[in-house]
Amino acid sequence: MILLSAVKMAWESIISNKLRSFLTMLGIIIGVCAVIILVSLVQGATSKVTESFDSLGTTQVIATAKRSYQTRTFDYDDVEDLMWDNCDLITGFIPKNSTSATLRVGGSNGTTPVTGTNEYYDLSTDKTTQLGRLINSVDVENASKVIVIGEYNALTYFGSVQASIGKTIKVNGLPFTVVGVMEKQTDTIAQYSSDDMALVPYTTAVNNLGTGALTGFTLIAKDVNSIDSVMSITKKFMYDIYGDSDRYTVVNMQEMLDKLNEMTTMLSGVLAGIAGISLLVAGIGIMNIMLVSVTERTKEIGIRKAIGAKRSSILLQFLVEATSVSLFGGIMGIVLGVIVAVIAGKIIGIAAKPTLWVIVVSLVYSMAVGLFFGLNPARKASKLSPIEALRSE
């Protein structure tokens, strides 16, 4: 009953001074809004990057020779032997082999990234063909002049995806047969996008497109539990060739994803902390306004004490008032933050939807700020002598 009465009085006080109450809440609104927006954007960006990693596969182990040491090489057969020697742990491998080539059909031509790959390409990504097929082992063995193109190239050179299958396209002047068109990978089909690409057999790329020696490869581990073993095998393979671990890198996608998550979690905390500073500043504003309020209502406090109000009820009244200001400001900040975060996310192309824990923590923190900074004015009000309070003008 006492709490209900305190809430009612606090509400009447806030309503009677609307502008002052809003200006007091403003700092809380801005602080909570900033926390919601920043954390939501970081989480949205993290989710998008995580999805990209997942699409590449978290069981990949990637080995690459550093540029200064790429003259000391290994060949395709060496990596293939490594895979077969450890076939209980490794399900496939992808050679690192790419170049930029000129595609031409009739009078149309353009430069496109061309990757030399093999029959294990589909193990390294969740992308496949929307029509036709990928490169297979027969293509690699025979160094066939076949090509899988991106949707941009299909539309640019043949007018449609369906019309491109079985047609001939010249790559650096050599005729290749289109055997597949990759799934659409971007919202906007454009040159230099992920849909402006091509795949050819690895052997064909080496023999006909001058892609040069193999400088790296990706091993596909059988499962997540096999990653550590595959990492060790790969490091030994590279060390035996280069003799120095500083001359190459061996990483796995899961490790990279874990590090990314650690970094973004830390970044979220730092950004939330920076935004939270504004809440502390807002708390100082609440304390100042509450001290002014106590001074203005000294006579009211004196009358309440004279008719029997206890010190605890006076303390509770002002604490509830300070907390209510923070609570209302927090709610308004959450609503505004959610709206701005969602809009900003759509503009930059990420799903920036605030999670429940961010909303709850922001609200609780804003209330705690009001409670903490409202305590001193509330104690001051509760300690007022009724006689001296009644004498005040």
N, C-alpha and C positions, 0 to 999 in steps of 0.2 A: 504493500500500500504506500509506504514511504517512497519507494523507488518510482512508482507510478506517478506520484505527486511531483517528484523531482523532475521526471521526464516532461510532464505537462508544463511545469514552470519554465524549464529550459526551452521548450518549444515556443512558448509565449514570448520569452526574451529574444529568441532568434528572429521571430516574425516581426516583433516591434521595431527591430533595427535591421531591416532587410539589406540595405546597402552595406552597412558595416559588416554584417554577417557574411555576405557574399565575398567582400574583399578579404575577410579573414580566411574564408574557404579557398580563395583563389590559389594560394600557395600550395595547399593540399591537392587541389584539382590538377595543377600543372605538374606537380611531383609524381602523383599516381599515374597521370596520363603519360608522362615521359617514361616511367618504368614499364608500363604496359606496351607502349609502342616499340621501345628499343629491344626489350627481351623478345617480343613477338617476331620482330623482323629478323633477329639473330637466329631464333629457333626455326623460322620459315626458311631462311637461307641454308641452315644446317640440314634441314629435312631434304631440301632439293639436292644438295651436294651428296647426301647419303644415298638418295635414290640413284644418282648418277653412278656412285661407287657400286651399289647393288647391281645395277644393270651391267656393269663391267665384270661382276663376279668377285666375291670376297675370298675365293680359293686360288687366286692367281699369285704366282711368284714371278717377279719381273727382274731379269738380269740385264744390265747394260754396261758396256765398256765405256769408260770416260773418253772424251774426244781426243785427248792427247795420246791415248794408247790404242786407238782403233786400228792401227796398222798390224797389231798382233791379233790375229783373228782365229775363229773357229768356223766350221762350215755346218751346213744344214744336216748332214749325215751324223756329225758329232752329237748334235742336240737330239736327233732322232734316236741314236743309240742310247743316250742318257735316259730318254723316256722309256724305251723298251727294257733297259736294265733295271728300271724301277717301276715297272708297270703295275705293281701292287699299290703304289702310292700316287702315280701320275697317270692321268687319263688322256692327256694331249699336250701339245705345245704349239705356240704361234711364233714364227720368225719375225724379227723386227726388220722390216724391209719396205721402204716406201720412197716415192719420188713424185715429182710434178710432171705431168705429161699433157700434150695437146690432143684433145679429142676433136674429130672432124667427121661430119656427115654432110655430104654435098657442099653447099657454100657456108654452112654454119661450123664454127670452130670455137674452142675455148680451152683454157688451162684448168686442169682438175687434179687434185691429189689422187695418186694411184698407189694402192697398197698390194704388195705381193704376199699372198697368204696360202693357207693349205686347208685340208679337210676338217681341221679342228677349230676353224674360225668361230663356229656357232657356240663353242664351249666358253668363249671369252666374252660373250655379250648376250643379252636377251633379245637383240635385234636379229631378225631373219628376213627372208624375202617375202614381199607381198605377192609376187608372181615369179614363176620360174624357180631356179635353184641356186645354191651357193657353189663355191669351188669344191670339187671332190678329189679323191686320191688319184683317180685316173688322169684328171687334168694336170695334176702336179707331176706325175710320173712321165707323162708324154709331153710336158711343156706346151700344152694346148693353148692356142690363141683364142681363149674365151674370156668373157668379162661380165662382171656383175656391176651394175651402175646404180647410182642414187636416183631418187625420184626427180630431182632437179634436171639431171642429164636426160632422163627418159622424156620429160616434157619439153625440154629445150631442143633436142635433136630429132625426136620422133613424134612429138605432139601428144602422146598419151603413153601410159604404162603398157597397155595391151599391145600397142603397135610396135613396141621396141623389141619384144622377145623374138629371137631368131634373126634379127636384122644385123647388118654389118656396121661397125663403127671403127674408124681408123684411130689408132693410138700411136702418136709420133710417126704417122704415115703408114703403119702396119695394120692390116685388116684383122679385127677381132669380132667374134660372134657374141652377141648379147644373149646370155643364158638366164639372167635373173635381174630383178629390180628390187632393191632393198625397201624395207618398210619406211614410211615417212617418219622422220626423226625430229622435225621442227614444225612449229605452227605456221611459219612463213617460208615457203619454198623460195630460196634465193641463192645466187652465186656466193660461194665461200661459206655457205651454211653446211651443216652436217649432211644435208641431202645432195651436196655437190661433191661426190666421191665415187671411187671405182675400186673394185677388187679384181685381181688377176692371179693366176697360179704363181707361186713363189718362183718356180723354175723359169717360167716365162718372163717374169720381171727381171731376173738376173741375166737371162740369155738375150733378151730383145730390148729391154728398156734401160739397161745400164744402171741398175740400182746399186751395184757394187757389193762388197763383202758384207756378211752378216755381222752386225755390231751388237746385237742383243736378241733376247727371246723372252717369251712368257711361258712358264710351265703351269698347267692346270692341275692342282692337287685333287685327289679323289674326293676328299671331304675336308671340313674344317680341322678335324683331328689330325690330318696328315700334313698340315701346313708346316709345322716346325721341322718335321723330317725332310720335307721337300726343300725347305730353306737351307738346311745343313748340306744336303746333297748338291744344291746349286752353288753354294759358297765354295765347296770343295772343288767342283768342276771349274769355276772361274779362277780360283787360286792356282790350280794346277797349270792353267794357261798363262796367267799374268804374273804369278809369283809375288804379288803385293796387293793386299786388300784395299789400298788407296787408289788402285787403278780401275776399279769397277764398283758398281752398286748392285745390291740384291735387296729388294724390298717385297713385301706382300701387301695386298690390298686391304686385308683385315687390319694389319698393323697401322697402315696409313689412315684407315677409317677411325680406329681407336684414338690415334693422336689428334685427328681432326675433332672428334667429339670432346676430347679433353680441352682442346684450345677454345672451342666454341662455348663450352660450359664455363670456363674461366672468363671468357669475354663477356658472357651474359651476366656473370656475377659482378664484373667490374663496371659494366654499363648500368646495371641496376643500382650499384653502390653510388655511382656518380649522380644518377637521377634521384637517389634517396637523399642526397645532401640537400636538395631543394625542399624535401619534406621536413628536415631539421630546421631549415630557415623558416619554413611555414609554421613550425611549432613555436619558434620564438615569437612570431607574429601573434599566434594564438595567446601566448602568455601575456604579451603586452596588452592586447585587447581585453583579456580577462581581468588584468590589474586595473585597467581603466574602468571596466564594468563594476568591479568591487568598489572603487572610489565613488562612482556615480550612484551606487545603490547602498551606500553606507547607512542611510536612514532606514531604508527598507529592511536591512539586516538587523538594525537595532530594534525595530518594531517586532520583527519575528522572534527575536530573542526575548523581548520583554513579555511576550504573550506565551512563552514557554517552549520555543523551538530549541532543540538541542544542538550542540556544536556539530554533532555527526550529521544532522539533517542539512545544516548550512553547507558543510563540507561536501556532502553528496550532491546537493543542488548545483554547485559550481563545477564539480567534476563531471557531472552528467552533461552540463551545458557545453563544456570544453570538448568532451568526447563526442557529443552530438554534432558539433560543428565539423570535427574531423571526419566523422562517419558520413555525413551528407556530402562533404567535399570529396571523400574517397569514392563514394558511389558515382558522383558526377564525373570524377576523373576516370573511373573504370569504363563508364559508358562512352565517354569521349575518346579514350584511348583505344577501345575495341574498334570503334568506327574508323578512326584515323589509321589504325594498324591494318585493317582489312582493305581499306582503299589504297593505302601505300603499297601493300603487298600485291594488289592487282596491277598497279601501275608498273612495278618493277618485275612482275611475273613470278612471284612466290606466294605460297599459301601461308600468310602471316596471321594465323588465328591464335589468339591468346589461349594458353592452357589454363585449366581450372586452378592449378596450384599458384600460378602467377597472380591471378585475380584474388585468390584468398589471402596470399601473403601480402599483397599490396593493401588490401582492405584492413587486415589485422595491424599492419605496420602503421597505417594512417591513424587508426584508433589509438594505438599505443603512443603515438606522438602526441595526440590530443590529451590523453590521460596523463602522460609524463609532464608536459608543459602546463597543463591546467592544475596540477597538484599544488604548486606554490601559491597562485592566486586563491585557490579554494581554502588552503590552510590559513591564509591571511584573513579571508572573510570570516572563517569559523572562529578565529581568535579575537575578533573585535569585541570590545566591551560594550554592552547594550547601552550604558549611560552615555559614554562618549559618542556612540553611534547616533543616539537620539539628539545629541547636541549639535551634530553636524548640519550644515545647511546644504 
